Amino acid sequence: MIPDDKTLTETGLAPTSVRGKTLLIACGALAREILAVIEANGWTHLDLTCLPAILHIHPERICDAVRDAVEKHRPNYDAIKVVYADCGTGGQLQTLCDTLGVDMVEGPHCYSFFEGNETFAGRDEITAFYLTDFLVRQFDAFVWKPLGLDRHPELRDMYFGNYEKLVYQAQIDDPALVEKAMECAERMQLAFEHRHTGYGDLETTMSGWVSTG
């Protein structure tokens, strides 16, 4: 599982608590991708700390967690950015970030900004179930078991009966992840579609933050 804030501190990936840097407060499900973008662009002035990825299935807890993190780290940074989209908060996270004076990623959720918000909005795929690289890796922990399908597979139709396909939005080119995503689609009894999205508007947004300081 992607490490939470405590683990990041222990592994040396947490903020260095020095001035002249920008802190990214991010969903733990995005840690791998954010670090890849930072490394690829050589952005040494960006620090990353992550909130637990499990908030992915508890969106009502996201705002409080983000507020606490901003208040904790604000004294040590010139700027703070929130690497979440709305993520099921019903606009509350945007309102909070506006109040706190910090930027966040535009879009309803990571599936949208990975594909590109404009492109995603134009697809109108109401019968598609989406997986990212993180969710393919953590399918059992974040989809199958929380829904109780490991214990009650008969619930499959209740949860997924109205879906027609599983769309795997791949951030990296990894045949093993594609194979695993296909297995997920088979378990869910859905058609499979693979799209290589890369980092989409996540990278675009981070680049914009860097260029504007």
Secondary structure by P-SEA (a helix, b strand, c coil): ccccaaaaaaacccccccccbbbbbccccaaaaaaaaaaaaccccbbbbbccccccccccaaaaaaaaaaaaccccccbbbbccccccccaaaaaaaaaacccccccccaaaaaacaaaaaaaccccbbbbcaaaaaaccccccccccccccccccccccccccbbbbbcccccaaaaaaaaaaaaaacbbbbbbcccccaaaaaaaaaaaac
